[in-house]
Amino acid sequence: MDMRQITPGFFAAPQISPDDLPDIAAAGIKLVLCNRPDTEIPPSHQSDAISQAAAAAGLEFAVRPLTHQTMTPDVIADNRALIDGCDGPVLAYCASGTRSTIAWALSAAGDLTADEIIEAARNGGYDLENLRQTFNAIASAKG
């Protein structure tokens, strides 16, 4: 398992396995957020299998599949609401963790500066420099 800390309350990861859930719970994660569409993976790693393993490990679980086409403001806001509403750290996963990190970053724009977002993502191993203008535009729109 490759769990990467982006902020104290948000972690991103590449695809996880049902076998990873006890270790994820032991690490203090409270909510596992699946951002990976089931159509990308075999049944053994689809959201139903991960959900059952999460429940067995005492974790909350939510499914919000993301693709480049479905990463809309409403979906980003929904992801943010799940993260903000959780009473503890959240682990979001997708194929590499990049989509999950981008979704977090887009929701954080305006609350954090572009530099802060890019640095947090970089510390987790994700390069979001190419989204700097987008983060700044979102921050400007938020006022």
MODELLER restraints for C-alpha pairs under 7 A, 6 or more apart:
rsr = mdl.restraints
at = mdl.atoms
rsr.add(forms.Gaussian(group=physical.xy_distance, feature=features.Distance(at['CA:1:A'], at['CA:16:A']), mean=6.47, stdev=0.5))
rsr.add(forms.Gaussian(group=physical.xy_distance, feature=features.Distance(at['CA:1:A'], at['CA:20:A']), mean=6.50, stdev=0.5))
rsr.add(forms.Gaussian(group=physical.xy_distance, feature=features.Distance(at['CA:2:A'], at['CA:13:A']), mean=5.73, stdev=0.5))
rsr.add(forms.Gaussian(group=physical.xy_distance, feature=features.Distance(at['CA:2:A'], at['CA:14:A']), mean=6.62, stdev=0.5))
rsr.add(forms.Gaussian(group=physical.xy_distance, feature=features.Distance(at['CA:3:A'], at['CA:11:A']), mean=6.43, stdev=0.5))
rsr.add(forms.Gaussian(group=physical.xy_distance, feature=features.Distance(at['CA:3:A'], at['CA:12:A']), mean=5.99, stdev=0.5))
rsr.add(forms.Gaussian(group=physical.xy_distance, feature=features.Distance(at['CA:3:A'], at['CA:13:A']), mean=4.83, stdev=0.5))
rsr.add(forms.Gaussian(group=physical.xy_distance, feature=features.Distance(at['CA:4:A'], at['CA:11:A']), mean=5.31, stdev=0.5))
rsr.add(forms.Gaussian(group=physical.xy_distance, feature=features.Distance(at['CA:4:A'], at['CA:12:A']), mean=5.27, stdev=0.5))
rsr.add(forms.Gaussian(group=physical.xy_distance, feature=features.Distance(at['CA:4:A'], at['CA:13:A']), mean=5.97, stdev=0.5))
rsr.add(forms.Gaussian(group=physical.xy_distance, feature=features.Distance(at['CA:4:A'], at['CA:124:A']), mean=5.09, stdev=0.5))
rsr.add(forms.Gaussian(group=physical.xy_distance, feature=features.Distance(at['CA:5:A'], at['CA:11:A']), mean=4.39, stdev=0.5))
rsr.add(forms.Gaussian(group=physical.xy_distance, feature=features.Distance(at['CA:5:A'], at['CA:12:A']), mean=6.59, stdev=0.5))
rsr.add(forms.Gaussian(group=physical.xy_distance, feature=features.Distance(at['CA:5:A'], at['CA:124:A']), mean=5.43, stdev=0.5))
rsr.add(forms.Gaussian(group=physical.xy_distance, feature=features.Distance(at['CA:6:A'], at['CA:12:A']), mean=6.97, stdev=0.5))
rsr.add(forms.Gaussian(group=physical.xy_distance, feature=features.Distance(at['CA:6:A'], at['CA:120:A']), mean=5.24, stdev=0.5))
rsr.add(forms.Gaussian(group=physical.xy_distance, feature=features.Distance(at['CA:6:A'], at['CA:121:A']), mean=5.63, stdev=0.5))
rsr.add(forms.Gaussian(group=physical.xy_distance, feature=features.Distance(at['CA:6:A'], at['CA:123:A']), mean=6.72, stdev=0.5))
rsr.add(forms.Gaussian(group=physical.xy_distance, feature=features.Distance(at['CA:6:A'], at['CA:124:A']), mean=5.21, stdev=0.5))
rsr.add(forms.Gaussian(group=physical.xy_distance, feature=features.Distance(at['CA:7:A'], at['CA:120:A']), mean=6.57, stdev=0.5))
rsr.add(forms.Gaussian(group=physical.xy_distance, feature=features.Distance(at['CA:9:A'], at['CA:88:A']), mean=6.51, stdev=0.5))
rsr.add(forms.Gaussian(group=physical.xy_distance, feature=features.Distance(at['CA:9:A'], at['CA:89:A']), mean=4.16, stdev=0.5))
rsr.add(forms.Gaussian(group=physical.xy_distance, feature=features.Distance(at['CA:9:A'], at['CA:90:A']), mean=6.07, stdev=0.5))
rsr.add(forms.Gaussian(group=physical.xy_distance, feature=features.Distance(at['CA:10:A'], at['CA:89:A']), mean=5.66, stdev=0.5))
rsr.add(forms.Gaussian(group=physical.xy_distance, feature=features.Distance(at['CA:10:A'], at['CA:90:A']), mean=5.00, stdev=0.5))
rsr.add(forms.Gaussian(group=physical.xy_distance, feature=features.Distance(at['CA:10:A'], at['CA:91:A']), mean=6.08, stdev=0.5))
rsr.add(forms.Gaussian(group=physical.xy_distance, feature=features.Distance(at['CA:11:A'], at['CA:90:A']), mean=6.07, stdev=0.5))
rsr.add(forms.Gaussian(group=physical.xy_distance, feature=features.Distance(at['CA:11:A'], at['CA:91:A']), mean=4.63, stdev=0.5))
rsr.add(forms.Gaussian(group=physical.xy_distance, feature=features.Distance(at['CA:11:A'], at['CA:92:A']), mean=6.28, stdev=0.5))
rsr.add(forms.Gaussian(group=physical.xy_distance, feature=features.Distance(at['CA:12:A'], at['CA:91:A']), mean=5.49, stdev=0.5))
rsr.add(forms.Gaussian(group=physical.xy_distance, feature=features.Distance(at['CA:12:A'], at['CA:92:A']), mean=4.89, stdev=0.5))
rsr.add(forms.Gaussian(group=physical.xy_distance, feature=features.Distance(at['CA:12:A'], at['CA:93:A']), mean=5.55, stdev=0.5))
rsr.add(forms.Gaussian(group=physical.xy_distance, feature=features.Distance(at['CA:12:A'], at['CA:97:A']), mean=5.21, stdev=0.5))
rsr.add(forms.Gaussian(group=physical.xy_distance, feature=features.Distance(at['CA:12:A'], at['CA:100:A']), mean=6.29, stdev=0.5))
rsr.add(forms.Gaussian(group=physical.xy_distance, feature=features.Distance(at['CA:12:A'], at['CA:101:A']), mean=6.24, stdev=0.5))
rsr.add(forms.Gaussian(group=physical.xy_distance, feature=features.Distance(at['CA:13:A'], at['CA:92:A']), mean=6.38, stdev=0.5))
rsr.add(forms.Gaussian(group=physical.xy_distance, feature=features.Distance(at['CA:13:A'], at['CA:93:A']), mean=4.69, stdev=0.5))
rsr.add(forms.Gaussian(group=physical.xy_distance, feature=features.Distance(at['CA:13:A'], at['CA:94:A']), mean=6.81, stdev=0.5))
rsr.add(forms.Gaussian(group=physical.xy_distance, feature=features.Distance(at['CA:13:A'], at['CA:96:A']), mean=6.39, stdev=0.5))
rsr.add(forms.Gaussian(group=physical.xy_distance, feature=features.Distance(at['CA:13:A'], at['CA:97:A']), mean=4.51, stdev=0.5))
rsr.add(forms.Gaussian(group=physical.xy_distance, feature=features.Distance(at['CA:14:A'], at['CA:93:A']), mean=5.52, stdev=0.5))
rsr.add(forms.Gaussian(group=physical.xy_distance, feature=features.Distance(at['CA:14:A'], at['CA:94:A']), mean=5.44, stdev=0.5))
rsr.add(forms.Gaussian(group=physical.xy_distance, feature=features.Distance(at['CA:14:A'], at['CA:95:A']), mean=4.97, stdev=0.5))
rsr.add(forms.Gaussian(group=physical.xy_distance, feature=features.Distance(at['CA:14:A'], at['CA:96:A']), mean=3.86, stdev=0.5))
rsr.add(forms.Gaussian(group=physical.xy_distance, feature=features.Distance(at['CA:14:A'], at['CA:97:A']), mean=4.59, stdev=0.5))
rsr.add(forms.Gaussian(group=physical.xy_distance, feature=features.Distance(at['CA:15:A'], at['CA:93:A']), mean=5.87, stdev=0.5))
rsr.add(forms.Gaussian(group=physical.xy_distance, feature=features.Distance(at['CA:15:A'], at['CA:94:A']), mean=5.38, stdev=0.5))
rsr.add(forms.Gaussian(group=physical.xy_distance, feature=features.Distance(at['CA:15:A'], at['CA:95:A']), mean=5.07, stdev=0.5))
rsr.add(forms.Gaussian(group=physical.xy_distance, feature=features.Distance(at['CA:15:A'], at['CA:96:A']), mean=6.55, stdev=0.5))
rsr.add(forms.Gaussian(group=physical.xy_distance, feature=features.Distance(at['CA:17:A'], at['CA:45:A']), mean=6.01, stdev=0.5))
rsr.add(forms.Gaussian(group=physical.xy_distance, feature=features.Distance(at['CA:17:A'], at['CA:50:A']), mean=6.90, stdev=0.5))
rsr.add(forms.Gaussian(group=physical.xy_distance, feature=features.Distance(at['CA:18:A'], at['CA:49:A']), mean=6.52, stdev=0.5))
rsr.add(forms.Gaussian(group=physical.xy_distance, feature=features.Distance(at['CA:18:A'], at['CA:50:A']), mean=5.12, stdev=0.5))
rsr.add(forms.Gaussian(group=physical.xy_distance, feature=features.Distance(at['CA:18:A'], at['CA:53:A']), mean=5.33, stdev=0.5))
rsr.add(forms.Gaussian(group=physical.xy_distance, feature=features.Distance(at['CA:21:A'], at['CA:53:A']), mean=6.18, stdev=0.5))
rsr.add(forms.Gaussian(group=physical.xy_distance, feature=features.Distance(at['CA:21:A'], at['CA:54:A']), mean=5.71, stdev=0.5))
rsr.add(forms.Gaussian(group=physical.xy_distance, feature=features.Distance(at['CA:21:A'], at['CA:57:A']), mean=6.17, stdev=0.5))
rsr.add(forms.Gaussian(group=physical.xy_distance, feature=features.Distance(at['CA:22:A'], at['CA:57:A']), mean=5.39, stdev=0.5))
rsr.add(forms.Gaussian(group=physical.xy_distance, feature=features.Distance(at['CA:25:A'], at['CA:57:A']), mean=6.37, stdev=0.5))
rsr.add(forms.Gaussian(group=physical.xy_distance, feature=features.Distance(at['CA:25:A'], at['CA:59:A']), mean=6.60, stdev=0.5))
rsr.add(forms.Gaussian(group=physical.xy_distance, feature=features.Distance(at['CA:28:A'], at['CA:89:A']), mean=6.90, stdev=0.5))
rsr.add(forms.Gaussian(group=physical.xy_distance, feature=features.Distance(at['CA:29:A'], at['CA:88:A']), mean=6.65, stdev=0.5))
rsr.add(forms.Gaussian(group=physical.xy_distance, feature=features.Distance(at['CA:29:A'], at['CA:89:A']), mean=4.89, stdev=0.5))
rsr.add(forms.Gaussian(group=physical.xy_distance, feature=features.Distance(at['CA:29:A'], at['CA:90:A']), mean=5.67, stdev=0.5))
rsr.add(forms.Gaussian(group=physical.xy_distance, feature=features.Distance(at['CA:29:A'], at['CA:91:A']), mean=6.53, stdev=0.5))
rsr.add(forms.Gaussian(group=physical.xy_distance, feature=features.Distance(at['CA:30:A'], at['CA:59:A']), mean=5.53, stdev=0.5))
rsr.add(forms.Gaussian(group=physical.xy_distance, feature=features.Distance(at['CA:30:A'], at['CA:60:A']), mean=6.14, stdev=0.5))
rsr.add(forms.Gaussian(group=physical.xy_distance, feature=features.Distance(at['CA:30:A'], at['CA:88:A']), mean=5.45, stdev=0.5))
rsr.add(forms.Gaussian(group=physical.xy_distance, feature=features.Distance(at['CA:30:A'], at['CA:89:A']), mean=5.62, stdev=0.5))
rsr.add(forms.Gaussian(group=physical.xy_distance, feature=features.Distance(at['CA:30:A'], at['CA:90:A']), mean=5.98, stdev=0.5))
rsr.add(forms.Gaussian(group=physical.xy_distance, feature=features.Distance(at['CA:31:A'], at['CA:59:A']), mean=5.82, stdev=0.5))
rsr.add(forms.Gaussian(group=physical.xy_distance, feature=features.Distance(at['CA:31:A'], at['CA:60:A']), mean=4.56, stdev=0.5))
rsr.add(forms.Gaussian(group=physical.xy_distance, feature=features.Distance(at['CA:31:A'], at['CA:61:A']), mean=5.56, stdev=0.5))
rsr.add(forms.Gaussian(group=physical.xy_distance, feature=features.Distance(at['CA:31:A'], at['CA:86:A']), mean=6.88, stdev=0.5))
rsr.add(forms.Gaussian(group=physical.xy_distance, feature=features.Distance(at['CA:31:A'], at['CA:89:A']), mean=6.82, stdev=0.5))
rsr.add(forms.Gaussian(group=physical.xy_distance, feature=features.Distance(at['CA:31:A'], at['CA:90:A']), mean=4.82, stdev=0.5))
rsr.add(forms.Gaussian(group=physical.xy_distance, feature=features.Distance(at['CA:31:A'], at['CA:91:A']), mean=6.32, stdev=0.5))
rsr.add(forms.Gaussian(group=physical.xy_distance, feature=features.Distance(at['CA:32:A'], at['CA:60:A']), mean=6.23, stdev=0.5))
rsr.add(forms.Gaussian(group=physical.xy_distance, feature=features.Distance(at['CA:32:A'], at['CA:61:A']), mean=4.87, stdev=0.5))
rsr.add(forms.Gaussian(group=physical.xy_distance, feature=features.Distance(at['CA:32:A'], at['CA:62:A']), mean=6.44, stdev=0.5))
rsr.add(forms.Gaussian(group=physical.xy_distance, feature=features.Distance(at['CA:32:A'], at['CA:90:A']), mean=5.92, stdev=0.5))
rsr.add(forms.Gaussian(group=physical.xy_distance, feature=features.Distance(at['CA:32:A'], at['CA:91:A']), mean=4.91, stdev=0.5))
rsr.add(forms.Gaussian(group=physical.xy_distance, feature=features.Distance(at['CA:32:A'], at['CA:92:A']), mean=5.83, stdev=0.5))
rsr.add(forms.Gaussian(group=physical.xy_distance, feature=features.Distance(at['CA:33:A'], at['CA:61:A']), mean=5.93, stdev=0.5))
rsr.add(forms.Gaussian(group=physical.xy_distance, feature=features.Distance(at['CA:33:A'], at['CA:62:A']), mean=4.93, stdev=0.5))
rsr.add(forms.Gaussian(group=physical.xy_distance, feature=features.Distance(at['CA:33:A'], at['CA:63:A']), mean=5.90, stdev=0.5))
rsr.add(forms.Gaussian(group=physical.xy_distance, feature=features.Distance(at['CA:33:A'], at['CA:91:A']), mean=6.01, stdev=0.5))
rsr.add(forms.Gaussian(group=physical.xy_distance, feature=features.Distance(at['CA:33:A'], at['CA:92:A']), mean=4.39, stdev=0.5))
rsr.add(forms.Gaussian(group=physical.xy_distance, feature=features.Distance(at['CA:33:A'], at['CA:93:A']), mean=6.39, stdev=0.5))
rsr.add(forms.Gaussian(group=physical.xy_distance, feature=features.Distance(at['CA:34:A'], at['CA:47:A']), mean=6.92, stdev=0.5))
rsr.add(forms.Gaussian(group=physical.xy_distance, feature=features.Distance(at['CA:34:A'], at['CA:62:A']), mean=6.13, stdev=0.5))
rsr.add(forms.Gaussian(group=physical.xy_distance, feature=features.Distance(at['CA:34:A'], at['CA:63:A']), mean=4.69, stdev=0.5))
rsr.add(forms.Gaussian(group=physical.xy_distance, feature=features.Distance(at['CA:34:A'], at['CA:64:A']), mean=5.92, stdev=0.5))
rsr.add(forms.Gaussian(group=physical.xy_distance, feature=features.Distance(at['CA:34:A'], at['CA:65:A']), mean=6.54, stdev=0.5))
rsr.add(forms.Gaussian(group=physical.xy_distance, feature=features.Distance(at['CA:34:A'], at['CA:92:A']), mean=5.86, stdev=0.5))
rsr.add(forms.Gaussian(group=physical.xy_distance, feature=features.Distance(at['CA:34:A'], at['CA:93:A']), mean=5.41, stdev=0.5))
rsr.add(forms.Gaussian(group=physical.xy_distance, feature=features.Distance(at['CA:34:A'], at['CA:94:A']), mean=6.54, stdev=0.5))
rsr.add(forms.Gaussian(group=physical.xy_distance, feature=features.Distance(at['CA:35:A'], at['CA:63:A']), mean=6.33, stdev=0.5))
rsr.add(forms.Gaussian(group=physical.xy_distance, feature=features.Distance(at['CA:35:A'], at['CA:64:A']), mean=5.03, stdev=0.5))
rsr.add(forms.Gaussian(group=physical.xy_distance, feature=features.Distance(at['CA:35:A'], at['CA:65:A']), mean=4.17, stdev=0.5))
rsr.add(forms.Gaussian(group=physical.xy_distance, feature=features.Distance(at['CA:35:A'], at['CA:66:A']), mean=5.19, stdev=0.5))
rsr.add(forms.Gaussian(group=physical.xy_distance, feature=features.Distance(at['CA:35:A'], at['CA:92:A']), mean=6.63, stdev=0.5))
rsr.add(forms.Gaussian(group=physical.xy_distance, feature=features.Distance(at['CA:35:A'], at['CA:93:A']), mean=5.72, stdev=0.5))
rsr.add(forms.Gaussian(group=physical.xy_distance, feature=features.Distance(at['CA:35:A'], at['CA:94:A']), mean=5.10, stdev=0.5))
rsr.add(forms.Gaussian(group=physical.xy_distance, feature=features.Distance(at['CA:35:A'], at['CA:100:A']), mean=6.30, stdev=0.5))
rsr.add(forms.Gaussian(group=physical.xy_distance, feature=features.Distance(at['CA:36:A'], at['CA:65:A']), mean=4.90, stdev=0.5))
rsr.add(forms.Gaussian(group=physical.xy_distance, feature=features.Distance(at['CA:36:A'], at['CA:66:A']), mean=6.08, stdev=0.5))
rsr.add(forms.Gaussian(group=physical.xy_distance, feature=features.Distance(at['CA:36:A'], at['CA:93:A']), mean=6.81, stdev=0.5))
rsr.add(forms.Gaussian(group=physical.xy_distance, feature=features.Distance(at['CA:36:A'], at['CA:94:A']), mean=4.36, stdev=0.5))
rsr.add(forms.Gaussian(group=physical.xy_distance, feature=features.Distance(at['CA:36:A'], at['CA:95:A']), mean=6.50, stdev=0.5))
rsr.add(forms.Gaussian(group=physical.xy_distance, feature=features.Distance(at['CA:37:A'], at['CA:65:A']), mean=4.77, stdev=0.5))
rsr.add(forms.Gaussian(group=physical.xy_distance, feature=features.Distance(at['CA:37:A'], at['CA:66:A']), mean=6.65, stdev=0.5))
rsr.add(forms.Gaussian(group=physical.xy_distance, feature=features.Distance(at['CA:38:A'], at['CA:46:A']), mean=5.12, stdev=0.5))
rsr.add(forms.Gaussian(group=physical.xy_distance, feature=features.Distance(at['CA:38:A'], at['CA:47:A']), mean=6.52, stdev=0.5))
rsr.add(forms.Gaussian(group=physical.xy_distance, feature=features.Distance(at['CA:51:A'], at['CA:61:A']), mean=5.98, stdev=0.5))
rsr.add(forms.Gaussian(group=physical.xy_distance, feature=features.Distance(at['CA:54:A'], at['CA:60:A']), mean=6.72, stdev=0.5))
rsr.add(forms.Gaussian(group=physical.xy_distance, feature=features.Distance(at['CA:54:A'], at['CA:61:A']), mean=6.48, stdev=0.5))
rsr.add(forms.Gaussian(group=physical.xy_distance, feature=features.Distance(at['CA:76:A'], at['CA:103:A']), mean=5.77, stdev=0.5))
rsr.add(forms.Gaussian(group=physical.xy_distance, feature=features.Distance(at['CA:76:A'], at['CA:107:A']), mean=6.03, stdev=0.5))
rsr.add(forms.Gaussian(group=physical.xy_distance, feature=features.Distance(at['CA:77:A'], at['CA:107:A']), mean=6.56, stdev=0.5))
rsr.add(forms.Gaussian(group=physical.xy_distance, feature=features.Distance(at['CA:80:A'], at['CA:104:A']), mean=6.97, stdev=0.5))
rsr.add(forms.Gaussian(group=physical.xy_distance, feature=features.Distance(at['CA:80:A'], at['CA:107:A']), mean=6.06, stdev=0.5))
rsr.add(forms.Gaussian(group=physical.xy_distance, feature=features.Distance(at['CA:83:A'], at['CA:90:A']), mean=6.35, stdev=0.5))
rsr.add(forms.Gaussian(group=physical.xy_distance, feature=features.Distance(at['CA:92:A'], at['CA:100:A']), mean=5.79, stdev=0.5))
rsr.add(forms.Gaussian(group=physical.xy_distance, feature=features.Distance(at['CA:93:A'], at['CA:100:A']), mean=5.99, stdev=0.5))
rsr.add(forms.Gaussian(group=physical.xy_distance, feature=features.Distance(at['CA:94:A'], at['CA:100:A']), mean=6.33, stdev=0.5))
rsr.add(forms.Gaussian(group=physical.xy_distance, feature=features.Distance(at['CA:98:A'], at['CA:126:A']), mean=6.51, stdev=0.5))
rsr.add(forms.Gaussian(group=physical.xy_distance, feature=features.Distance(at['CA:101:A'], at['CA:121:A']), mean=6.89, stdev=0.5))
rsr.add(forms.Gaussian(group=physical.xy_distance, feature=features.Distance(at['CA:105:A'], at['CA:117:A']), mean=6.08, stdev=0.5))
rsr.add(forms.Gaussian(group=physical.xy_distance, feature=features.Distance(at['CA:106:A'], at['CA:135:A']), mean=6.57, stdev=0.5))
rsr.add(forms.Gaussian(group=physical.xy_distance, feature=features.Distance(at['CA:109:A'], at['CA:135:A']), mean=5.18, stdev=0.5))
rsr.add(forms.Gaussian(group=physical.xy_distance, feature=features.Distance(at['CA:109:A'], at['CA:138:A']), mean=6.01, stdev=0.5))
rsr.add(forms.Gaussian(group=physical.xy_distance, feature=features.Distance(at['CA:109:A'], at['CA:139:A']), mean=5.51, stdev=0.5))
rsr.add(forms.Gaussian(group=physical.xy_distance, feature=features.Distance(at['CA:110:A'], at['CA:138:A']), mean=6.33, stdev=0.5))
rsr.add(forms.Gaussian(group=physical.xy_distance, feature=features.Distance(at['CA:110:A'], at['CA:139:A']), mean=3.79, stdev=0.5))
rsr.add(forms.Gaussian(group=physical.xy_distance, feature=features.Distance(at['CA:110:A'], at['CA:142:A']), mean=6.25, stdev=0.5))
rsr.add(forms.Gaussian(group=physical.xy_distance, feature=features.Distance(at['CA:114:A'], at['CA:132:A']), mean=5.80, stdev=0.5))
rsr.add(forms.Gaussian(group=physical.xy_distance, feature=features.Distance(at['CA:114:A'], at['CA:135:A']), mean=5.61, stdev=0.5))
rsr.add(forms.Gaussian(group=physical.xy_distance, feature=features.Distance(at['CA:114:A'], at['CA:136:A']), mean=6.19, stdev=0.5))
rsr.add(forms.Gaussian(group=physical.xy_distance, feature=features.Distance(at['CA:118:A'], at['CA:128:A']), mean=5.64, stdev=0.5))
rsr.add(forms.Gaussian(group=physical.xy_distance, feature=features.Distance(at['CA:118:A'], at['CA:129:A']), mean=6.07, stdev=0.5))
rsr.add(forms.Gaussian(group=physical.xy_distance, feature=features.Distance(at['CA:121:A'], at['CA:127:A']), mean=6.44, stdev=0.5))
rsr.add(forms.Gaussian(group=physical.xy_distance, feature=features.Distance(at['CA:121:A'], at['CA:128:A']), mean=6.77, stdev=0.5))
